[in-house]
Amino acid sequence: MELARHFYVQSTEDHMFLRADGEGGVGYTALIVNATPFTHAEAAKDAVEDHCGGLRLVFSCYQLETKK
């Protein structure tokens, strides 16, 4: 196992987190455990601009991942 940096996007208005909808789109969830993390800061920033109108908070954390 190793630590990997992930980025989460959260609304500053309704506090919802971005998540992948399984069909190539973006949805929202109230719980961070259901949110989809981004592996690159630039991708999270792009998601804010593309899906959130720039009104979101991006924060990072480290999570354990199993090596493939």
Order of alpha helices (4+ residues) and beta strands (2+ residues): beta-beta-beta-alpha-beta
